[in-house]
Amino acid sequence: SIFLIDLLNFSFWSPAPPTEFTVEYDGEFYTDYFALCAAIKRAEKEGLQLTDSLVQSRLTYDEFARAFRSSTPQEIPLLKERYELVREAGKTMIERYKGSFANCIKKCDRSAQKLISAVVADFPSFRDEAEYKEKRLHSI
């Protein structure tokens, strides 16, 4: 799901280069953003449907850590924070949108402006804010 990838697509910097978070999937090695995508695909292939809101809401830390395991000693940066975001997003998706981001889009009458407002209001991790000329600005 694009929503899940967007939710987790931040900070891939490794504290000790040259070791990077790396995921092996179907015989290929991926780093950074592509490692994130490969880890989600690998988890689904192994039977963990990370794109399912109900699964996200009930996911244990150990299940999440296994899904995002690295092929190198460097784990995905901010693993715990990413886990908490997924759990929170899954619960919110179930409570507000019947478990589907498509329902969020429908609820916003296919308006991009309403969608941005809903995402920022309902999913705190998307609240990238700054103040400019005494106005609060949001960026996704």
NULUM-703740 format. One record per atom (N, C-alpha, C): residue number from 1; atom name; x, y, z. Coordinates in steps of 0.2 Angstrom, whole numbers. Each point is the difference from the previous one (the first is absolute). Example, Ala and Ser with C-alpha at 12.3 -4.5 7.8 and 13.67 -1.06 7.14 Angstrom:
<recs>
<k:1 a:N c1:66 c2:-28 c3:39>
<k:1 a:CA c1:-4 c2:6 c3:0>
<k:1 a:C c1:4 c2:6 c3:0>
<k:2 a:N c1:-2 c2:5 c3:-4>
<k:2 a:CA c1:4 c2:6 c3:1>
<k:2 a:C c1:-4 c2:5 c3:3>
</recs>
This chain:
<recs>
<k:1 a:N c1:4 c2:-6 c3:0>
<k:1 a:CA c1:-4 c2:6 c3:0>
<k:1 a:C c1:4 c2:6 c3:0>
<k:2 a:N c1:-1 c2:5 c3:-4>
<k:2 a:CA c1:3 c2:6 c3:0>
<k:2 a:C c1:0 c2:4 c3:6>
<k:3 a:N c1:-6 c2:-1 c3:4>
<k:3 a:CA c1:0 c2:4 c3:6>
<k:3 a:C c1:5 c2:-3 c3:5>
<k:4 a:N c1:1 c2:-6 c3:1>
<k:4 a:CA c1:5 c2:-3 c3:4>
<k:4 a:C c1:7 c2:2 c3:-2>
<k:5 a:N c1:1 c2:-1 c3:-6>
<k:5 a:CA c1:7 c2:2 c3:-2>
<k:5 a:C c1:1 c2:8 c3:1>
<k:6 a:N c1:-5 c2:4 c3:-1>
<k:6 a:CA c1:1 c2:7 c3:2>
<k:6 a:C c1:1 c2:1 c3:7>
<k:7 a:N c1:-4 c2:-4 c3:4>
<k:7 a:CA c1:1 c2:1 c3:8>
<k:7 a:C c1:7 c2:-2 c3:2>
<k:8 a:N c1:3 c2:-5 c3:-3>
<k:8 a:CA c1:6 c2:-2 c3:2>
<k:8 a:C c1:6 c2:3 c3:-3>
<k:9 a:N c1:-1 c2:4 c3:-5>
<k:9 a:CA c1:6 c2:2 c3:-5>
<k:9 a:C c1:3 c2:7 c3:3>
<k:10 a:N c1:4 c2:-2 c3:5>
<k:10 a:CA c1:4 c2:6 c3:3>
<k:10 a:C c1:6 c2:-3 c3:3>
<k:11 a:N c1:6 c2:4 c3:1>
<k:11 a:CA c1:6 c2:-1 c3:3>
<k:11 a:C c1:3 c2:-7 c3:-1>
<k:12 a:N c1:3 c2:-1 c3:-5>
<k:12 a:CA c1:4 c2:-6 c3:-1>
<k:12 a:C c1:7 c2:0 c3:1>
<k:13 a:N c1:2 c2:6 c3:3>
<k:13 a:CA c1:8 c2:1 c3:1>
<k:13 a:C c1:2 c2:-5 c3:5>
<k:14 a:N c1:6 c2:-3 c3:-1>
<k:14 a:CA c1:3 c2:-5 c3:4>
<k:14 a:C c1:5 c2:4 c3:4>
<k:15 a:N c1:0 c2:-2 c3:7>
<k:15 a:CA c1:5 c2:4 c3:4>
<k:15 a:C c1:7 c2:-2 c3:-1>
<k:16 a:N c1:2 c2:-5 c3:-3>
<k:16 a:CA c1:7 c2:-2 c3:-2>
<k:16 a:C c1:1 c2:-3 c3:-7>
<k:17 a:N c1:0 c2:4 c3:-5>
<k:17 a:CA c1:1 c2:-2 c3:-6>
<k:17 a:C c1:7 c2:-4 c3:-1>
<k:18 a:N c1:1 c2:-4 c3:-4>
<k:18 a:CA c1:-4 c2:-2 c3:-6>
<k:18 a:C c1:-6 c2:-5 c3:1>
<k:19 a:N c1:-1 c2:-2 c3:6>
<k:19 a:CA c1:-5 c2:-5 c3:1>
<k:19 a:C c1:-7 c2:3 c3:0>
<k:20 a:N c1:-4 c2:-2 c3:-4>
<k:20 a:CA c1:-7 c2:2 c3:-1>
<k:20 a:C c1:-5 c2:-5 c3:1>
<k:21 a:N c1:-6 c2:3 c3:2>
<k:21 a:CA c1:-6 c2:-5 c3:0>
<k:21 a:C c1:-1 c2:-2 c3:-7>
<k:22 a:N c1:1 c2:-7 c3:0>
<k:22 a:CA c1:-1 c2:-4 c3:-7>
<k:22 a:C c1:-5 c2:-5 c3:1>
<k:23 a:N c1:-4 c2:-1 c3:-5>
<k:23 a:CA c1:-5 c2:-6 c3:0>
<k:23 a:C c1:1 c2:-4 c3:-7>
<k:24 a:N c1:1 c2:-6 c3:1>
<k:24 a:CA c1:0 c2:-5 c3:-5>
<k:24 a:C c1:-7 c2:-2 c3:-2>
<k:25 a:N c1:-2 c2:0 c3:-6>
<k:25 a:CA c1:-6 c2:-2 c3:-2>
<k:25 a:C c1:0 c2:-3 c3:-7>
<k:26 a:N c1:-2 c2:-6 c3:-1>
<k:26 a:CA c1:1 c2:-3 c3:-6>
<k:26 a:C c1:7 c2:0 c3:-4>
<k:27 a:N c1:5 c2:-1 c3:5>
<k:27 a:CA c1:7 c2:0 c3:-3>
<k:27 a:C c1:3 c2:6 c3:-1>
<k:28 a:N c1:-4 c2:6 c3:1>
<k:28 a:CA c1:3 c2:6 c3:-1>
<k:28 a:C c1:1 c2:4 c3:7>
<k:29 a:N c1:5 c2:4 c3:0>
<k:29 a:CA c1:1 c2:4 c3:6>
<k:29 a:C c1:-2 c2:8 c3:-1>
<k:30 a:N c1:-4 c2:2 c3:5>
<k:30 a:CA c1:-3 c2:7 c3:0>
<k:30 a:C c1:2 c2:4 c3:6>
<k:31 a:N c1:1 c2:6 c3:-1>
<k:31 a:CA c1:2 c2:5 c3:5>
<k:31 a:C c1:-5 c2:6 c3:0>
<k:32 a:N c1:0 c2:3 c3:6>
<k:32 a:CA c1:-4 c2:6 c3:1>
<k:32 a:C c1:-7 c2:-1 c3:-2>
<k:33 a:N c1:-3 c2:5 c3:-3>
<k:33 a:CA c1:-7 c2:-1 c3:-2>
<k:33 a:C c1:-2 c2:-6 c3:-3>
<k:34 a:N c1:4 c2:-3 c3:-5>
<k:34 a:CA c1:-1 c2:-6 c3:-3>
<k:34 a:C c1:0 c2:-6 c3:4>
<k:35 a:N c1:4 c2:1 c3:6>
<k:35 a:CA c1:0 c2:-6 c3:5>
<k:35 a:C c1:-6 c2:0 c3:4>
<k:36 a:N c1:-3 c2:6 c3:1>
<k:36 a:CA c1:-7 c2:1 c3:3>
<k:36 a:C c1:-5 c2:-4 c3:-4>
<k:37 a:N c1:0 c2:2 c3:-6>
<k:37 a:CA c1:-5 c2:-4 c3:-5>
<k:37 a:C c1:1 c2:-7 c3:0>
<k:38 a:N c1:6 c2:-2 c3:-1>
<k:38 a:CA c1:2 c2:-7 c3:0>
<k:38 a:C c1:-2 c2:-4 c3:6>
<k:39 a:N c1:1 c2:3 c3:6>
<k:39 a:CA c1:-2 c2:-3 c3:6>
<k:39 a:C c1:-7 c2:-1 c3:1>
<k:40 a:N c1:-4 c2:5 c3:-3>
<k:40 a:CA c1:-8 c2:-1 c3:0>
<k:40 a:C c1:-2 c2:-6 c3:-4>
<k:41 a:N c1:3 c2:0 c3:-6>
<k:41 a:CA c1:-1 c2:-5 c3:-5>
<k:41 a:C c1:2 c2:-7 c3:3>
<k:42 a:N c1:6 c2:0 c3:3>
<k:42 a:CA c1:2 c2:-7 c3:3>
<k:42 a:C c1:-4 c2:-2 c3:6>
<k:43 a:N c1:-3 c2:5 c3:4>
<k:43 a:CA c1:-4 c2:-2 c3:5>
<k:43 a:C c1:-7 c2:-3 c3:-2>
<k:44 a:N c1:-2 c2:3 c3:-6>
<k:44 a:CA c1:-6 c2:-2 c3:-3>
<k:44 a:C c1:1 c2:-7 c3:-2>
<k:45 a:N c1:5 c2:-1 c3:-4>
<k:45 a:CA c1:2 c2:-7 c3:-2>
<k:45 a:C c1:1 c2:-5 c3:5>
<k:46 a:N c1:2 c2:2 c3:6>
<k:46 a:CA c1:0 c2:-4 c3:6>
<k:46 a:C c1:-6 c2:-1 c3:4>
<k:47 a:N c1:-5 c2:3 c3:-2>
<k:47 a:CA c1:-7 c2:-1 c3:3>
<k:47 a:C c1:-2 c2:6 c3:4>
<k:48 a:N c1:4 c2:5 c3:1>
<k:48 a:CA c1:-2 c2:6 c3:4>
<k:48 a:C c1:-2 c2:6 c3:-4>
<k:49 a:N c1:-7 c2:1 c3:0>
<k:49 a:CA c1:-3 c2:5 c3:-4>
<k:49 a:C c1:1 c2:7 c3:3>
<k:50 a:N c1:5 c2:3 c3:0>
<k:50 a:CA c1:2 c2:6 c3:3>
<k:50 a:C c1:-5 c2:6 c3:-3>
<k:51 a:N c1:-3 c2:-1 c3:-6>
<k:51 a:CA c1:-4 c2:5 c3:-2>
<k:51 a:C c1:-7 c2:0 c3:2>
<k:52 a:N c1:-2 c2:-5 c3:4>
<k:52 a:CA c1:-6 c2:-1 c3:3>
<k:52 a:C c1:-1 c2:4 c3:7>
<k:53 a:N c1:-5 c2:4 c3:0>
<k:53 a:CA c1:0 c2:4 c3:6>
<k:53 a:C c1:-1 c2:-4 c3:7>
<k:54 a:N c1:-4 c2:-5 c3:-1>
<k:54 a:CA c1:-1 c2:-4 c3:6>
<k:54 a:C c1:6 c2:-4 c3:2>
<k:55 a:N c1:4 c2:-2 c3:-4>
<k:55 a:CA c1:7 c2:-3 c3:1>
<k:55 a:C c1:4 c2:6 c3:3>
<k:56 a:N c1:0 c2:6 c3:-2>
<k:56 a:CA c1:4 c2:5 c3:2>
<k:56 a:C c1:-2 c2:2 c3:7>
<k:57 a:N c1:-6 c2:0 c3:2>
<k:57 a:CA c1:-3 c2:1 c3:7>
<k:57 a:C c1:2 c2:-5 c3:5>
<k:58 a:N c1:1 c2:-6 c3:-2>
<k:58 a:CA c1:2 c2:-5 c3:4>
<k:58 a:C c1:7 c2:-3 c3:0>
<k:59 a:N c1:4 c2:3 c3:-4>
<k:59 a:CA c1:7 c2:-2 c3:-1>
<k:59 a:C c1:4 c2:0 c3:6>
<k:60 a:N c1:4 c2:-5 c3:2>
<k:60 a:CA c1:4 c2:1 c3:5>
<k:60 a:C c1:7 c2:3 c3:-2>
<k:61 a:N c1:4 c2:2 c3:5>
<k:61 a:CA c1:6 c2:3 c3:-2>
<k:61 a:C c1:5 c2:-5 c3:-3>
<k:62 a:N c1:0 c2:-6 c3:2>
<k:62 a:CA c1:4 c2:-6 c3:-3>
<k:62 a:C c1:-2 c2:-1 c3:-7>
<k:63 a:N c1:-7 c2:0 c3:-1>
<k:63 a:CA c1:-2 c2:-2 c3:-7>
<k:63 a:C c1:3 c2:6 c3:-5>
<k:64 a:N c1:-1 c2:6 c3:3>
<k:64 a:CA c1:2 c2:6 c3:-4>
<k:64 a:C c1:8 c2:0 c3:-1>
<k:65 a:N c1:4 c2:-2 c3:5>
<k:65 a:CA c1:7 c2:0 c3:-1>
<k:65 a:C c1:2 c2:-6 c3:-5>
<k:66 a:N c1:-3 c2:-5 c3:1>
<k:66 a:CA c1:1 c2:-6 c3:-5>
<k:66 a:C c1:-1 c2:2 c3:-7>
<k:67 a:N c1:-6 c2:4 c3:-1>
<k:67 a:CA c1:-2 c2:2 c3:-7>
<k:67 a:C c1:6 c2:5 c3:-3>
<k:68 a:N c1:2 c2:4 c3:4>
<k:68 a:CA c1:5 c2:5 c3:-2>
<k:68 a:C c1:7 c2:-2 c3:2>
<k:69 a:N c1:2 c2:-7 c3:1>
<k:69 a:CA c1:7 c2:-2 c3:1>
<k:69 a:C c1:4 c2:2 c3:-6>
<k:70 a:N c1:6 c2:1 c3:2>
<k:70 a:CA c1:5 c2:2 c3:-5>
<k:70 a:C c1:5 c2:-6 c3:-2>
<k:71 a:N c1:3 c2:1 c3:-5>
<k:71 a:CA c1:5 c2:-5 c3:-2>
<k:71 a:C c1:7 c2:2 c3:2>
<k:72 a:N c1:0 c2:5 c3:3>
<k:72 a:CA c1:6 c2:3 c3:3>
<k:72 a:C c1:-1 c2:1 c3:8>
<k:73 a:N c1:5 c2:1 c3:3>
<k:73 a:CA c1:-1 c2:1 c3:7>
<k:73 a:C c1:-4 c2:7 c3:2>
<k:74 a:N c1:0 c2:4 c3:-5>
<k:74 a:CA c1:-4 c2:7 c3:1>
<k:74 a:C c1:-7 c2:-1 c3:-1>
<k:75 a:N c1:-4 c2:0 c3:5>
<k:75 a:CA c1:-7 c2:0 c3:-1>
<k:75 a:C c1:-3 c2:6 c3:-2>
<k:76 a:N c1:-6 c2:0 c3:-3>
<k:76 a:CA c1:-3 c2:6 c3:-2>
<k:76 a:C c1:0 c2:5 c3:5>
<k:77 a:N c1:2 c2:6 c3:-1>
<k:77 a:CA c1:0 c2:6 c3:5>
<k:77 a:C c1:-7 c2:1 c3:3>
<k:78 a:N c1:0 c2:2 c3:6>
<k:78 a:CA c1:-6 c2:2 c3:3>
<k:78 a:C c1:-5 c2:-6 c3:0>
<k:79 a:N c1:2 c2:-6 c3:1>
<k:79 a:CA c1:-5 c2:-6 c3:0>
<k:79 a:C c1:-6 c2:1 c3:5>
<k:80 a:N c1:2 c2:1 c3:6>
<k:80 a:CA c1:-6 c2:1 c3:5>
<k:80 a:C c1:-5 c2:6 c3:-2>
<k:81 a:N c1:3 c2:5 c3:-2>
<k:81 a:CA c1:-5 c2:6 c3:-3>
<k:81 a:C c1:-4 c2:-2 c3:-5>
<k:82 a:N c1:3 c2:-4 c3:-5>
<k:82 a:CA c1:-4 c2:-2 c3:-6>
<k:82 a:C c1:-5 c2:-5 c3:2>
<k:83 a:N c1:1 c2:-4 c3:5>
<k:83 a:CA c1:-4 c2:-5 c3:2>
<k:83 a:C c1:-6 c2:4 c3:4>
<k:84 a:N c1:1 c2:4 c3:4>
<k:84 a:CA c1:-5 c2:4 c3:3>
<k:84 a:C c1:-5 c2:4 c3:-5>
<k:85 a:N c1:3 c2:3 c3:-5>
<k:85 a:CA c1:-3 c2:3 c3:-5>
<k:85 a:C c1:-5 c2:-5 c3:-4>
<k:86 a:N c1:2 c2:-6 c3:-1>
<k:86 a:CA c1:-4 c2:-5 c3:-4>
<k:86 a:C c1:-6 c2:-2 c3:4>
<k:87 a:N c1:2 c2:-1 c3:7>
<k:87 a:CA c1:-6 c2:-2 c3:4>
<k:87 a:C c1:-5 c2:5 c3:1>
<k:88 a:N c1:2 c2:6 c3:1>
<k:88 a:CA c1:-4 c2:6 c3:1>
<k:88 a:C c1:-4 c2:1 c3:-7>
<k:89 a:N c1:3 c2:0 c3:-6>
<k:89 a:CA c1:-4 c2:1 c3:-6>
<k:89 a:C c1:-5 c2:-6 c3:-1>
<k:90 a:N c1:2 c2:-6 c3:1>
<k:90 a:CA c1:-5 c2:-5 c3:0>
<k:90 a:C c1:-6 c2:1 c3:4>
<k:91 a:N c1:1 c2:2 c3:6>
<k:91 a:CA c1:-6 c2:1 c3:4>
<k:91 a:C c1:-4 c2:6 c3:-2>
<k:92 a:N c1:3 c2:5 c3:-2>
<k:92 a:CA c1:-3 c2:6 c3:-3>
<k:92 a:C c1:-4 c2:-2 c3:-6>
<k:93 a:N c1:3 c2:-4 c3:-5>
<k:93 a:CA c1:-3 c2:-2 c3:-6>
<k:93 a:C c1:-6 c2:-4 c3:1>
<k:94 a:N c1:0 c2:-4 c3:5>
<k:94 a:CA c1:-6 c2:-4 c3:2>
<k:94 a:C c1:-6 c2:4 c3:3>
<k:95 a:N c1:2 c2:4 c3:5>
<k:95 a:CA c1:-5 c2:4 c3:4>
<k:95 a:C c1:-3 c2:6 c3:-5>
<k:96 a:N c1:4 c2:3 c3:-4>
<k:96 a:CA c1:-3 c2:5 c3:-4>
<k:96 a:C c1:-2 c2:-1 c3:-7>
<k:97 a:N c1:4 c2:-5 c3:-3>
<k:97 a:CA c1:-1 c2:-2 c3:-7>
<k:97 a:C c1:-2 c2:-7 c3:-2>
<k:98 a:N c1:-3 c2:-4 c3:5>
<k:98 a:CA c1:-2 c2:-7 c3:-1>
<k:98 a:C c1:6 c2:-4 c3:-3>
<k:99 a:N c1:6 c2:2 c3:2>
<k:99 a:CA c1:6 c2:-4 c3:-2>
<k:99 a:C c1:3 c2:1 c3:-7>
<k:100 a:N c1:-2 c2:5 c3:-3>
<k:100 a:CA c1:2 c2:1 c3:-7>
<k:100 a:C c1:2 c2:8 c3:-2>
<k:101 a:N c1:6 c2:1 c3:-2>
<k:101 a:CA c1:1 c2:7 c3:-2>
<k:101 a:C c1:-4 c2:2 c3:-6>
<k:102 a:N c1:-3 c2:-5 c3:-4>
<k:102 a:CA c1:-5 c2:2 c3:-5>
<k:102 a:C c1:-6 c2:4 c3:3>
<k:103 a:N c1:-2 c2:-2 c3:6>
<k:103 a:CA c1:-5 c2:3 c3:3>
<k:103 a:C c1:1 c2:7 c3:2>
<k:104 a:N c1:7 c2:1 c3:2>
<k:104 a:CA c1:2 c2:7 c3:2>
<k:104 a:C c1:-1 c2:4 c3:-6>
<k:105 a:N c1:2 c2:-2 c3:-6>
<k:105 a:CA c1:0 c2:4 c3:-6>
<k:105 a:C c1:-8 c2:1 c3:-2>
<k:106 a:N c1:-4 c2:-5 c3:1>
<k:106 a:CA c1:-7 c2:1 c3:-2>
<k:106 a:C c1:-3 c2:5 c3:5>
<k:107 a:N c1:2 c2:-1 c3:6>
<k:107 a:CA c1:-3 c2:5 c3:6>
<k:107 a:C c1:2 c2:7 c3:-2>
<k:108 a:N c1:5 c2:1 c3:-4>
<k:108 a:CA c1:3 c2:7 c3:-1>
<k:108 a:C c1:-3 c2:2 c3:-7>
<k:109 a:N c1:-5 c2:-4 c3:-3>
<k:109 a:CA c1:-3 c2:2 c3:-6>
<k:109 a:C c1:5 c2:1 c3:-6>
<k:110 a:N c1:5 c2:-4 c3:1>
<k:110 a:CA c1:6 c2:0 c3:-6>
<k:110 a:C c1:3 c2:7 c3:0>
<k:111 a:N c1:0 c2:4 c3:5>
<k:111 a:CA c1:3 c2:7 c3:0>
<k:111 a:C c1:7 c2:-1 c3:3>
<k:112 a:N c1:5 c2:2 c3:-3>
<k:112 a:CA c1:7 c2:0 c3:2>
<k:112 a:C c1:0 c2:4 c3:7>
<k:113 a:N c1:-3 c2:6 c3:0>
<k:113 a:CA c1:1 c2:4 c3:5>
<k:113 a:C c1:-3 c2:-3 c3:7>
<k:114 a:N c1:-6 c2:-3 c3:-1>
<k:114 a:CA c1:-3 c2:-3 c3:6>
<k:114 a:C c1:4 c2:-6 c3:2>
<k:115 a:N c1:3 c2:-4 c3:-5>
<k:115 a:CA c1:4 c2:-6 c3:1>
<k:115 a:C c1:6 c2:2 c3:5>
<k:116 a:N c1:3 c2:5 c3:-2>
<k:116 a:CA c1:6 c2:3 c3:3>
<k:116 a:C c1:-2 c2:2 c3:7>
<k:117 a:N c1:-5 c2:3 c3:1>
<k:117 a:CA c1:-3 c2:2 c3:7>
<k:117 a:C c1:-1 c2:-6 c3:4>
<k:118 a:N c1:-4 c2:-5 c3:-3>
<k:118 a:CA c1:-2 c2:-6 c3:4>
<k:118 a:C c1:7 c2:-4 c3:2>
<k:119 a:N c1:4 c2:-1 c3:-5>
<k:119 a:CA c1:6 c2:-3 c3:2>
<k:119 a:C c1:4 c2:3 c3:5>
<k:120 a:N c1:1 c2:6 c3:0>
<k:120 a:CA c1:4 c2:4 c3:5>
<k:120 a:C c1:-4 c2:0 c3:7>
<k:121 a:N c1:-7 c2:0 c3:0>
<k:121 a:CA c1:-3 c2:0 c3:6>
<k:121 a:C c1:0 c2:-7 c3:3>
<k:122 a:N c1:-1 c2:-5 c3:-4>
<k:122 a:CA c1:-1 c2:-7 c3:3>
<k:122 a:C c1:6 c2:-4 c3:1>
<k:123 a:N c1:6 c2:2 c3:-4>
<k:123 a:CA c1:6 c2:-4 c3:1>
<k:123 a:C c1:6 c2:5 c3:2>
<k:124 a:N c1:1 c2:1 c3:6>
<k:124 a:CA c1:5 c2:5 c3:3>
<k:124 a:C c1:7 c2:-1 c3:-4>
<k:125 a:N c1:2 c2:-5 c3:-2>
<k:125 a:CA c1:7 c2:0 c3:-3>
<k:125 a:C c1:0 c2:4 c3:-7>
<k:126 a:N c1:-5 c2:1 c3:-3>
<k:126 a:CA c1:0 c2:4 c3:-6>
<k:126 a:C c1:-1 c2:8 c3:2>
<k:127 a:N c1:0 c2:2 c3:6>
<k:127 a:CA c1:0 c2:7 c3:2>
<k:127 a:C c1:7 c2:3 c3:0>
<k:128 a:N c1:2 c2:1 c3:-6>
<k:128 a:CA c1:6 c2:4 c3:-1>
<k:128 a:C c1:-2 c2:7 c3:0>
<k:129 a:N c1:2 c2:3 c3:5>
<k:129 a:CA c1:-3 c2:7 c3:1>
<k:129 a:C c1:6 c2:5 c3:1>
<k:130 a:N c1:-1 c2:6 c3:-2>
<k:130 a:CA c1:4 c2:6 c3:1>
<k:130 a:C c1:-4 c2:6 c3:1>
<k:131 a:N c1:3 c2:5 c3:3>
<k:131 a:CA c1:-3 c2:7 c3:0>
<k:131 a:C c1:3 c2:4 c3:-5>
<k:132 a:N c1:-4 c2:4 c3:-3>
<k:132 a:CA c1:2 c2:5 c3:-5>
<k:132 a:C c1:-4 c2:6 c3:0>
<k:133 a:N c1:3 c2:6 c3:2>
<k:133 a:CA c1:-4 c2:6 c3:0>
<k:133 a:C c1:-6 c2:-1 c3:4>
<k:134 a:N c1:1 c2:-3 c3:6>
<k:134 a:CA c1:-5 c2:-1 c3:5>
<k:134 a:C c1:-6 c2:-5 c3:-2>
<k:135 a:N c1:1 c2:-4 c3:-5>
<k:135 a:CA c1:-4 c2:-5 c3:-2>
<k:135 a:C c1:3 c2:-7 c3:1>
<k:136 a:N c1:-4 c2:-4 c3:2>
<k:136 a:CA c1:2 c2:-7 c3:0>
<k:136 a:C c1:-1 c2:-4 c3:-7>
<k:137 a:N c1:5 c2:-2 c3:-3>
<k:137 a:CA c1:0 c2:-3 c3:-6>
<k:137 a:C c1:1 c2:-8 c3:1>
<k:138 a:N c1:-3 c2:-4 c3:-4>
<k:138 a:CA c1:1 c2:-7 c3:0>
<k:138 a:C c1:3 c2:-2 c3:-7>
<k:139 a:N c1:4 c2:-5 c3:0>
<k:139 a:CA c1:3 c2:-3 c3:-6>
<k:139 a:C c1:0 c2:-8 c3:1>
<k:140 a:N c1:-2 c2:-3 c3:-5>
<k:140 a:CA c1:0 c2:-7 c3:0>
<k:140 a:C c1:5 c2:-3 c3:-6>
</recs>
